[in-house]
Amino acid sequence: MFSLLRYFYFLRPAFRLIWRLMRDRRVSVGAKILPILALAYVVTPIDIIPDYLPIRGQLDDLFVAAILLGLFILSSPWHVIREHATGSKPVDKAADYSGRTIDTDIRIEDD
């Protein structure tokens, strides 16, 4: 029982990431349909396994929603996921270039 509780600590950051990805314009509209489908599957009474069956009815909702949310994260651009997961902007190395170069001659001597 208590070993399952450690997985609940992953839910808050995962849902925060999903929320931020849903609001980001760089994520495609096709990918944004997946969390909506996951929510619709959980809310609607139409299920693969009916909810009136004791534990199996709720587990199929959880399983299908987890698969759809995982596909949503996998279908989002990686740099956008990294930006939202770490909370930092990507470093643009081209913006740091000042235009100065060093000219040198290299001579390799073989002993």
MMTF fields as JSON, N, C-alpha, C and O atoms, coordinates in Angstrom:
{
  "mmtfVersion": "1.0.0",
  "mmtfProducer": "UNKNOWN",
  "numBonds": 443,
  "numAtoms": 444,
  "numGroups": 111,
  "numChains": 1,
  "numModels": 1,
  "chainsPerModel": [1],
  "groupsPerChain": [111],
  "chainIdList": ["A"],
  "bondAtomList": [4, 2, 8, 6, 12, 10, 16, 14, 20, 18, 24, 22, 28, 26, 32, 30, 36, 34, 40, 38, 44, 42, 48, 46, 52, 50, 56, 54, 60, 58, 64, 62, 68, 66, 72, 70, 76, 74, 80, 78, 84, 82, 88, 86, 92, 90, 96, 94, 100, 98, 104, 102, 108, 106, 112, 110, 116, 114, 120, 118, 124, 122, 128, 126, 132, 130, 136, 134, 140, 138, 144, 142, 148, 146, 152, 150, 156, 154, 160, 158, 164, 162, 168, 166, 172, 170, 176, 174, 180, 178, 184, 182, 188, 186, 192, 190, 196, 194, 200, 198, 204, 202, 208, 206, 212, 210, 216, 214, 220, 218, 224, 222, 228, 226, 232, 230, 236, 234, 240, 238, 244, 242, 248, 246, 252, 250, 256, 254, 260, 258, 264, 262, 268, 266, 272, 270, 276, 274, 280, 278, 284, 282, 288, 286, 292, 290, 296, 294, 300, 298, 304, 302, 308, 306, 312, 310, 316, 314, 320, 318, 324, 322, 328, 326, 332, 330, 336, 334, 340, 338, 344, 342, 348, 346, 352, 350, 356, 354, 360, 358, 364, 362, 368, 366, 372, 370, 376, 374, 380, 378, 384, 382, 388, 386, 392, 390, 396, 394, 400, 398, 404, 402, 408, 406, 412, 410, 416, 414, 420, 418, 424, 422, 428, 426, 432, 430, 436, 434, 440, 438],
  "bondOrderList": [1, 1, 1, 1, 1, 1, 1, 1, 1, 1, 1, 1, 1, 1, 1, 1, 1, 1, 1, 1, 1, 1, 1, 1, 1, 1, 1, 1, 1, 1, 1, 1, 1, 1, 1, 1, 1, 1, 1, 1, 1, 1, 1, 1, 1, 1, 1, 1, 1, 1, 1, 1, 1, 1, 1, 1, 1, 1, 1, 1, 1, 1, 1, 1, 1, 1, 1, 1, 1, 1, 1, 1, 1, 1, 1, 1, 1, 1, 1, 1, 1, 1, 1, 1, 1, 1, 1, 1, 1, 1, 1, 1, 1, 1, 1, 1, 1, 1, 1, 1, 1, 1, 1, 1, 1, 1, 1, 1, 1, 1],
  "groupList": [{"groupName": "MET", "atomNameList": ["N", "CA", "C", "O"], "elementList": ["N", "C", "C", "O"], "formalChargeList": [0, 0, 0, 0], "bondAtomList": [1, 0, 2, 1, 3, 2], "bondOrderList": [1, 1, 2], "singleLetterCode": "M", "chemCompType": "L-PEPTIDE LINKING"}, {"groupName": "PHE", "atomNameList": ["N", "CA", "C", "O"], "elementList": ["N", "C", "C", "O"], "formalChargeList": [0, 0, 0, 0], "bondAtomList": [1, 0, 2, 1, 3, 2], "bondOrderList": [1, 1, 2], "singleLetterCode": "F", "chemCompType": "L-PEPTIDE LINKING"}, {"groupName": "SER", "atomNameList": ["N", "CA", "C", "O"], "elementList": ["N", "C", "C", "O"], "formalChargeList": [0, 0, 0, 0], "bondAtomList": [1, 0, 2, 1, 3, 2], "bondOrderList": [1, 1, 2], "singleLetterCode": "S", "chemCompType": "L-PEPTIDE LINKING"}, {"groupName": "LEU", "atomNameList": ["N", "CA", "C", "O"], "elementList": ["N", "C", "C", "O"], "formalChargeList": [0, 0, 0, 0], "bondAtomList": [1, 0, 2, 1, 3, 2], "bondOrderList": [1, 1, 2], "singleLetterCode": "L", "chemCompType": "L-PEPTIDE LINKING"}, {"groupName": "ARG", "atomNameList": ["N", "CA", "C", "O"], "elementList": ["N", "C", "C", "O"], "formalChargeList": [0, 0, 0, 0], "bondAtomList": [1, 0, 2, 1, 3, 2], "bondOrderList": [1, 1, 2], "singleLetterCode": "R", "chemCompType": "L-PEPTIDE LINKING"}, {"groupName": "TYR", "atomNameList": ["N", "CA", "C", "O"], "elementList": ["N", "C", "C", "O"], "formalChargeList": [0, 0, 0, 0], "bondAtomList": [1, 0, 2, 1, 3, 2], "bondOrderList": [1, 1, 2], "singleLetterCode": "Y", "chemCompType": "L-PEPTIDE LINKING"}, {"groupName": "PRO", "atomNameList": ["N", "CA", "C", "O"], "elementList": ["N", "C", "C", "O"], "formalChargeList": [0, 0, 0, 0], "bondAtomList": [1, 0, 2, 1, 3, 2], "bondOrderList": [1, 1, 2], "singleLetterCode": "P", "chemCompType": "L-PEPTIDE LINKING"}, {"groupName": "ALA", "atomNameList": ["N", "CA", "C", "O"], "elementList": ["N", "C", "C", "O"], "formalChargeList": [0, 0, 0, 0], "bondAtomList": [1, 0, 2, 1, 3, 2], "bondOrderList": [1, 1, 2], "singleLetterCode": "A", "chemCompType": "L-PEPTIDE LINKING"}, {"groupName": "ILE", "atomNameList": ["N", "CA", "C", "O"], "elementList": ["N", "C", "C", "O"], "formalChargeList": [0, 0, 0, 0], "bondAtomList": [1, 0, 2, 1, 3, 2], "bondOrderList": [1, 1, 2], "singleLetterCode": "I", "chemCompType": "L-PEPTIDE LINKING"}, {"groupName": "TRP", "atomNameList": ["N", "CA", "C", "O"], "elementList": ["N", "C", "C", "O"], "formalChargeList": [0, 0, 0, 0], "bondAtomList": [1, 0, 2, 1, 3, 2], "bondOrderList": [1, 1, 2], "singleLetterCode": "W", "chemCompType": "L-PEPTIDE LINKING"}, {"groupName": "ASP", "atomNameList": ["N", "CA", "C", "O"], "elementList": ["N", "C", "C", "O"], "formalChargeList": [0, 0, 0, 0], "bondAtomList": [1, 0, 2, 1, 3, 2], "bondOrderList": [1, 1, 2], "singleLetterCode": "D", "chemCompType": "L-PEPTIDE LINKING"}, {"groupName": "VAL", "atomNameList": ["N", "CA", "C", "O"], "elementList": ["N", "C", "C", "O"], "formalChargeList": [0, 0, 0, 0], "bondAtomList": [1, 0, 2, 1, 3, 2], "bondOrderList": [1, 1, 2], "singleLetterCode": "V", "chemCompType": "L-PEPTIDE LINKING"}, {"groupName": "GLY", "atomNameList": ["N", "CA", "C", "O"], "elementList": ["N", "C", "C", "O"], "formalChargeList": [0, 0, 0, 0], "bondAtomList": [1, 0, 2, 1, 3, 2], "bondOrderList": [1, 1, 2], "singleLetterCode": "G", "chemCompType": "PEPTIDE LINKING"}, {"groupName": "LYS", "atomNameList": ["N", "CA", "C", "O"], "elementList": ["N", "C", "C", "O"], "formalChargeList": [0, 0, 0, 0], "bondAtomList": [1, 0, 2, 1, 3, 2], "bondOrderList": [1, 1, 2], "singleLetterCode": "K", "chemCompType": "L-PEPTIDE LINKING"}, {"groupName": "THR", "atomNameList": ["N", "CA", "C", "O"], "elementList": ["N", "C", "C", "O"], "formalChargeList": [0, 0, 0, 0], "bondAtomList": [1, 0, 2, 1, 3, 2], "bondOrderList": [1, 1, 2], "singleLetterCode": "T", "chemCompType": "L-PEPTIDE LINKING"}, {"groupName": "GLN", "atomNameList": ["N", "CA", "C", "O"], "elementList": ["N", "C", "C", "O"], "formalChargeList": [0, 0, 0, 0], "bondAtomList": [1, 0, 2, 1, 3, 2], "bondOrderList": [1, 1, 2], "singleLetterCode": "Q", "chemCompType": "L-PEPTIDE LINKING"}, {"groupName": "HIS", "atomNameList": ["N", "CA", "C", "O"], "elementList": ["N", "C", "C", "O"], "formalChargeList": [0, 0, 0, 0], "bondAtomList": [1, 0, 2, 1, 3, 2], "bondOrderList": [1, 1, 2], "singleLetterCode": "H", "chemCompType": "L-PEPTIDE LINKING"}, {"groupName": "GLU", "atomNameList": ["N", "CA", "C", "O"], "elementList": ["N", "C", "C", "O"], "formalChargeList": [0, 0, 0, 0], "bondAtomList": [1, 0, 2, 1, 3, 2], "bondOrderList": [1, 1, 2], "singleLetterCode": "E", "chemCompType": "L-PEPTIDE LINKING"}],
  "groupTypeList": [0, 1, 2, 3, 3, 4, 5, 1, 5, 1, 3, 4, 6, 7, 1, 4, 3, 8, 9, 4, 3, 0, 4, 10, 4, 4, 11, 2, 11, 12, 7, 13, 8, 3, 6, 8, 3, 7, 3, 7, 5, 11, 11, 14, 6, 8, 10, 8, 8, 6, 10, 5, 3, 6, 8, 4, 12, 15, 3, 10, 10, 3, 1, 11, 7, 7, 8, 3, 3, 12, 3, 1, 8, 3, 2, 2, 6, 9, 16, 11, 8, 4, 17, 16, 7, 14, 12, 2, 13, 6, 11, 10, 13, 7, 7, 10, 5, 2, 12, 4, 14, 8, 10, 14, 10, 8, 4, 8, 17, 10, 10],
  "groupIdList": [1, 2, 3, 4, 5, 6, 7, 8, 9, 10, 11, 12, 13, 14, 15, 16, 17, 18, 19, 20, 21, 22, 23, 24, 25, 26, 27, 28, 29, 30, 31, 32, 33, 34, 35, 36, 37, 38, 39, 40, 41, 42, 43, 44, 45, 46, 47, 48, 49, 50, 51, 52, 53, 54, 55, 56, 57, 58, 59, 60, 61, 62, 63, 64, 65, 66, 67, 68, 69, 70, 71, 72, 73, 74, 75, 76, 77, 78, 79, 80, 81, 82, 83, 84, 85, 86, 87, 88, 89, 90, 91, 92, 93, 94, 95, 96, 97, 98, 99, 100, 101, 102, 103, 104, 105, 106, 107, 108, 109, 110, 111],
  "secStructList": [7, 2, 2, 2, 2, 4, 4, 4, 4, 4, 2, 2, 2, 2, 2, 2, 2, 2, 2, 2, 2, 2, 2, 7, 6, 6, 1, 7, 2, 2, 2, 2, 2, 2, 2, 2, 2, 2, 2, 2, 2, 2, 2, 1, 1, 7, 7, 1, 1, 7, 6, 6, 1, 2, 2, 2, 2, 2, 2, 2, 2, 2, 2, 2, 2, 2, 2, 2, 2, 2, 2, 2, 2, 2, 2, 1, 7, 2, 2, 2, 2, 2, 2, 2, 2, 2, 7, 7, 7, 7, 7, 7, 6, 6, 6, 6, 7, 7, 1, 7, 7, 7, 7, 7, 7, 7, 7, 7, 7, 7, 7],
  "xCoordList": [0.82, 0.0, 0.862, 0.659, 1.844, 2.655, 3.632, 4.096, 3.947, 4.825, 4.117, 4.778, 2.8, 2.051, 1.98, 1.816, 2.098, 1.991, 3.118, 2.938, 4.278, 5.378, 5.111, 5.699, 4.239, 3.909, 3.007, 2.959, 2.3, 1.433, 2.222, 1.688, 3.487, 4.318, 4.649, 5.019, 4.52, 4.768, 3.559, 3.691, 2.402, 1.185, 1.144, 0.793, 1.493, 1.41, 2.341, 1.881, 3.628, 4.47, 4.029, 4.163, 3.507, 3.057, 1.85, 1.785, 0.897, -0.271, 0.089, -0.516, 1.06, 1.518, 2.165, 1.946, 2.965, 3.584, 2.525, 2.611, 1.536, 0.46, -0.296, -0.628, -0.575, -1.29, -0.475, -1.016, 0.819, 1.663, 1.791, 1.806, 1.883, 1.96, 0.653, 0.661, -0.463, -1.759, -1.865, -2.513, -1.247, -1.33, -0.266, -0.341, 0.713, 1.812, 1.397, 0.802, 1.709, 1.335, 2.228, 1.87, 3.39, 4.316, 3.909, 4.449, 2.964, 2.46, 1.312, 0.443, 1.298, 0.294, -1.109, -1.282, -2.088, -3.487, -3.84, -4.63, -3.262, -3.514, -3.06, -3.714, -1.946, -1.466, -2.347, -2.54, -2.878, -3.706, -5.069, -5.779, -5.428, -6.69, -6.6, -7.61, -5.404, -5.236, -5.644, -6.355, -5.236, -5.72, -7.228, -7.874, -7.78, -9.231, -9.947, -10.976, -9.4, -9.967, -9.836, -10.742, -8.721, -8.532, -9.562, -10.143, -9.786, -10.789, -12.185, -12.991, -12.472, -13.792, -14.011, -15.123, -12.971, -13.118, -13.381, -14.17, -12.731, -12.931, -14.312, -14.927, -14.81, -16.081, -17.289, -18.295, -17.214, -18.376, -18.65, -17.73, -19.89, -20.225, -19.877, -19.977, -19.476, -19.116, -17.68, -16.754, -17.498, -16.182, -15.934, -16.858, -14.678, -14.333, -14.831, -15.477, -14.529, -15.029, -15.977, -15.565, -17.213, -18.178, -17.717, -17.056, -18.087, -17.642, -18.338, -17.87, -19.424, -20.097, -19.367, -19.69, -18.394, -17.531, -16.525, -15.874, -16.377, -15.627, -14.274, -14.351, -13.208, -11.944, -11.577, -10.973, -11.932, -11.561, -12.198, -11.605, -13.382, -14.065, -13.338, -13.315, -12.748, -12.0, -10.574, -9.997, -10.008, -8.639, -8.531, -7.505, -9.557, -9.462, -9.511, -8.857, -10.284, -10.284, -8.893, -8.389, -8.294, -6.96, -5.934, -5.07, -6.014, -5.065, -5.183, -4.171, -6.391, -6.581, -6.167, -5.536, -6.516, -6.13, -4.615, -4.053, -3.939, -2.483, -1.826, -0.847, -2.348, -1.788, -1.969, -1.034, -3.161, -3.409, -2.566, -2.052, -2.417, -1.597, -0.119, 0.614, 0.322, 1.697, 1.961, 3.023, 1.004, 1.14, 1.163, 1.848, 0.412, 0.424, 1.804, 2.313, 2.405, 3.735, 4.76, 5.641, 4.653, 5.596, 5.425, 6.389, 4.222, 4.003, 4.306, 4.256, 4.614, 4.995, 6.471, 7.247, 6.87, 8.29, 9.168, 8.819, 10.312, 11.176, 11.704, 11.778, 12.072, 12.621, 11.564, 11.891, 10.303, 9.223, 8.992, 8.765, 9.049, 8.903, 10.026, 9.781, 11.259, 12.409, 12.297, 12.642, 11.816, 11.665, 10.639, 10.875, 9.508, 8.471, 8.806, 8.413, 9.514, 9.853, 10.914, 10.85, 11.887, 12.95, 12.639, 13.206, 11.74, 11.387, 12.381, 12.345, 13.272, 14.269, 14.143, 13.691, 14.543, 14.546, 15.764, 16.812, 15.643, 16.81, 17.879, 17.57, 19.118, 20.234, 20.441, 20.577, 20.463, 20.687, 22.152, 22.562, 22.937, 24.374, 24.693, 25.735, 23.836, 24.092, 23.974, 24.63, 23.161, 23.002, 24.231, 24.473, 25.015, 26.204, 27.412, 28.432, 27.333, 28.456, 28.659, 27.742, 29.87, 30.147, 30.728, 30.852, 31.086, 31.62, 33.131, 33.698, 33.797, 35.258, 35.785, 35.264, 36.829, 37.485, 38.972, 39.518, 39.596, 41.031, 41.643, 41.309, 42.54, 43.228, 44.542, 45.288, 44.803, 46.044, 46.511, 45.73, 47.775, 48.346, 48.717, 49.309, 48.372, 48.689, 49.656, 49.409, 50.752, 51.741, 51.946, 52.238, 51.789, 51.971, 53.281, 53.495, 54.153, 55.445, 55.438, 55.037, 55.893, 55.945, 57.362, 58.297, 57.548, 58.88, 59.407, 60.52],
  "yCoordList": [-1.198, 0.0, 1.261, 2.169, 1.3, 2.507, 2.642, 3.743, 1.543, 1.637, 2.323, 2.91, 2.262, 2.954, 4.453, 5.222, 4.88, 6.304, 7.124, 8.31, 6.511, 7.281, 7.688, 8.658, 6.972, 7.339, 8.562, 9.232, 8.861, 10.028, 11.334, 12.377, 11.29, 12.489, 12.896, 14.044, 11.971, 12.285, 12.911, 13.503, 12.796, 13.277, 14.791, 15.319, 15.496, 16.956, 17.557, 18.365, 17.194, 17.745, 17.299, 18.054, 16.084, 15.604, 16.397, 16.786, 16.637, 17.422, 18.885, 19.534, 19.397, 20.771, 20.857, 21.823, 19.845, 19.812, 19.703, 20.388, 18.853, 18.703, 20.011, 20.396, 20.7, 21.977, 23.013, 23.739, 23.077, 24.047, 23.71, 24.611, 22.433, 22.04, 22.329, 22.672, 22.189, 22.504, 23.991, 24.36, 24.831, 26.276, 26.802, 27.953, 25.984, 26.416, 26.34, 25.353, 27.374, 27.434, 26.585, 26.29, 26.186, 25.385, 23.918, 23.168, 23.497, 22.123, 22.078, 22.95, 21.073, 21.003, 20.76, 20.235, 21.157, 20.985, 19.494, 19.065, 18.717, 17.279, 16.612, 15.691, 17.07, 16.516, 16.965, 16.222, 18.17, 18.696, 18.008, 18.168, 17.26, 16.518, 15.335, 14.936, 14.768, 13.566, 13.765, 12.909, 14.852, 15.03, 15.262, 14.875, 15.887, 16.097, 14.763, 14.531, 13.884, 12.546, 11.754, 11.001, 11.915, 11.22, 11.68, 10.862, 12.974, 13.5, 13.043, 12.696, 13.041, 12.6, 11.123, 10.723, 10.309, 8.881, 8.635, 7.76, 9.393, 9.214, 9.679, 9.067, 10.75, 11.347, 10.617, 10.455, 10.178, 9.56, 8.169, 7.496, 7.74, 6.412, 5.272, 4.107, 5.577, 4.537, 4.1, 4.904, 2.828, 2.307, 0.961, 0.313, 0.557, -0.786, -1.8, -2.787, -1.55, -2.371, -1.488, -0.412, -1.888, -1.04, -0.694, -1.488, 0.518, 1.003, 0.31, 0.424, -0.394, -1.045, -2.306, -2.85, -2.776, -3.865, -3.29, -2.292, -3.881, -3.226, -2.663, -1.486, -3.118, -2.41, -2.314, -1.331, -3.311, -3.338, -2.196, -1.706, -1.774, -0.702, 0.628, 1.388, 0.919, 2.165, 2.042, 3.028, 0.85, 0.68, 0.857, 1.333, 0.489, 0.692, 2.177, 2.621, 2.958, 4.411, 4.986, 5.801, 4.552, 5.023, 4.611, 5.409, 3.4, 2.881, 3.629, 4.036, 3.809, 4.503, 5.966, 6.502, 6.626, 8.03, 8.165, 9.108, 7.24, 7.302, 7.115, 7.792, 6.213, 5.998, 7.248, 7.673, 7.829, 9.021, 10.21, 10.957, 10.396, 11.503, 11.265, 12.211, 10.016, 9.701, 9.943, 10.442, 9.592, 9.869, 11.363, 11.819, 12.129, 13.584, 14.147, 14.983, 13.695, 14.191, 13.749, 14.525, 12.514, 12.028, 12.719, 12.829, 13.183, 13.839, 15.333, 15.998, 15.86, 17.274, 17.422, 16.485, 18.597, 18.802, 18.696, 19.195, 18.038, 17.762, 19.031, 19.097, 20.039, 21.262, 22.008, 22.691, 21.888, 22.537, 21.793, 22.421, 20.47, 19.678, 20.018, 20.229, 20.071, 20.375, 21.77, 21.987, 22.709, 24.08, 24.156, 24.82, 23.483, 23.529, 22.663, 22.992, 21.579, 20.695, 21.309, 21.159, 21.999, 22.596, 24.016, 24.518, 24.674, 26.048, 27.072, 28.225, 26.68, 27.61, 27.726, 26.803, 28.852, 29.089, 28.419, 28.332, 27.944, 27.336, 28.382, 29.538, 27.966, 28.868, 28.979, 27.973, 30.218, 30.463, 30.824, 31.947, 29.877, 30.1, 31.112, 31.765, 31.257, 32.218, 33.646, 34.542, 33.88, 35.232, 35.654, 36.85, 34.699, 35.021, 35.334, 35.785, 35.116, 35.335, 36.826, 37.528, 37.318, 38.751, 39.16, 40.355, 38.213, 38.555, 38.578, 38.725, 38.441, 38.462, 37.047, 36.078, 36.963, 35.673, 35.816, 36.919, 34.71, 34.684, 33.902, 32.739, 34.552, 33.885, 33.329, 34.008, 32.109, 31.489, 30.477, 30.015, 30.145, 29.103, 27.95, 28.152, 26.741, 25.561, 24.723, 24.43, 24.343, 23.516, 22.276, 22.382, 21.121, 19.867, 19.257, 18.996, 19.034, 18.413, 17.014, 16.754, 16.126, 14.725, 14.38, 14.624, 13.824, 13.468, 12.24, 11.819],
  "zCoordList": [0.0, 0.0, 0.0, -0.806, 0.933, 1.028, -0.129, -0.422, -0.783, -1.941, -3.106, -3.963, -3.153, -4.204, -3.958, -4.905, -2.72, -2.403, -3.004, -3.28, -3.211, -3.782, -5.22, -5.699, -5.922, -7.296, -7.365, -8.397, -6.3, -6.294, -6.289, -6.666, -5.868, -5.905, -7.332, -7.578, -8.275, -9.679, -10.354, -11.425, -9.759, -10.406, -10.517, -11.573, -9.464, -9.504, -10.57, -11.376, -10.603, -11.681, -13.072, -14.035, -13.185, -14.495, -14.976, -16.142, -14.085, -14.483, -14.736, -15.588, -14.009, -14.261, -15.645, -16.375, -16.005, -17.329, -18.421, -19.439, -18.215, -19.204, -19.365, -20.486, -18.267, -18.327, -19.1, -19.933, -18.821, -19.524, -21.004, -21.843, -21.334, -22.74, -23.473, -24.655, -22.772, -23.401, -23.734, -24.713, -22.944, -23.165, -24.123, -24.552, -24.462, -25.317, -26.787, -27.22, -27.54, -28.959, -29.842, -30.983, -29.33, -30.139, -30.21, -31.024, -29.369, -29.402, -30.395, -30.38, -31.256, -32.322, -31.757, -30.657, -32.543, -32.145, -32.103, -31.261, -33.001, -33.008, -31.723, -31.232, -31.177, -29.91, -28.752, -27.79, -28.842, -27.75, -27.659, -26.666, -28.666, -28.631, -27.67, -27.089, -27.494, -26.674, -25.208, -24.68, -24.511, -23.132, -23.058, -22.084, -24.08, -24.109, -24.257, -23.623, -25.096, -25.226, -23.928, -23.57, -23.225, -21.948, -20.923, -20.211, -20.851, -19.922, -20.309, -19.446, -21.596, -22.057, -21.763, -21.42, -21.892, -21.611, -20.129, -19.772, -19.281, -17.84, -17.416, -16.543, -18.017, -17.594, -18.177, -17.486, -19.421, -20.06, -19.501, -19.037, -19.542, -19.021, -19.976, -19.594, -21.191, -22.158, -21.873, -21.967, -21.527, -21.158, -21.821, -22.314, -21.824, -22.282, -21.255, -21.607, -20.0, -18.892, -18.09, -17.655, -17.876, -17.173, -15.754, -15.086, -15.312, -14.013, -12.843, -11.71, -13.077, -11.967, -11.504, -10.448, -12.275, -11.803, -10.82, -11.133, -9.653, -8.594, -8.983, -9.336, -9.01, -9.21, -10.681, -11.111, -11.44, -12.868, -13.657, -14.617, -13.268, -13.992, -13.897, -14.865, -12.755, -12.587, -13.118, -13.578, -13.059, -13.547, -15.053, -15.539, -15.803, -17.25, -17.58, -18.523, -16.809, -17.009, -16.75, -17.522, -15.668, -15.315, -16.364, -16.726, -16.848, -17.828, -19.161, -19.732, -19.651, -20.933, -20.814, -21.725, -19.696, -19.507, -19.42, -19.977, -18.732, -18.626, -19.989, -20.3, -20.795, -22.139, -23.006, -23.685, -22.984, -23.803, -23.344, -24.177, -22.037, -21.543, -21.839, -22.126, -21.773, -22.144, -23.627, -23.999, -24.465, -25.902, -26.178, -27.093, -25.386, -25.544, -25.248, -25.996, -24.17, -23.819, -24.862, -25.232, -25.334, -26.343, -27.694, -28.452, -28.008, -29.293, -29.253, -30.287, -28.094, -27.981, -28.327, -28.138, -28.835, -29.161, -27.917, -26.847, -28.08, -26.947, -26.295, -25.068, -27.076, -26.482, -25.683, -24.712, -26.078, -25.329, -24.014, -22.979, -24.047, -22.819, -21.851, -20.664, -22.353, -21.5, -20.904, -19.742, -21.702, -21.214, -20.088, -19.079, -20.252, -19.227, -18.014, -16.895, -18.22, -17.102, -16.199, -14.979, -16.785, -15.983, -15.568, -14.597, -16.292, -15.958, -16.461, -16.03, -17.365, -17.88, -19.387, -20.066, -19.884, -21.319, -21.943, -21.304, -23.179, -23.821, -24.119, -24.407, -24.046, -24.298, -25.8, -26.496, -26.292, -27.711, -27.892, -27.599, -28.372, -28.503, -29.601, -29.541, -30.585, -31.663, -31.15, -31.682, -30.139, -29.602, -28.808, -28.649, -28.303, -27.524, -28.392, -27.87, -29.673, -30.575, -30.778, -31.203, -30.473, -30.562, -31.907, -32.177, -32.752, -34.058, -34.112, -35.195, -32.995, -32.978, -33.181, -32.628, -33.988, -34.21, -33.93, -33.92, -33.709, -33.492, -34.646, -34.868, -35.374, -36.47, -35.949, -35.245, -36.301, -35.852, -36.888, -37.719, -36.829, -37.667, -36.761, -35.701, -37.173, -36.411, -37.23, -38.4, -36.605, -37.262, -36.383, -35.192, -36.989, -36.262, -36.707, -37.891, -35.74, -36.027, -35.483, -34.348, -36.327, -35.934, -35.518, -36.28, -34.34, -33.849, -34.464, -34.147]
}
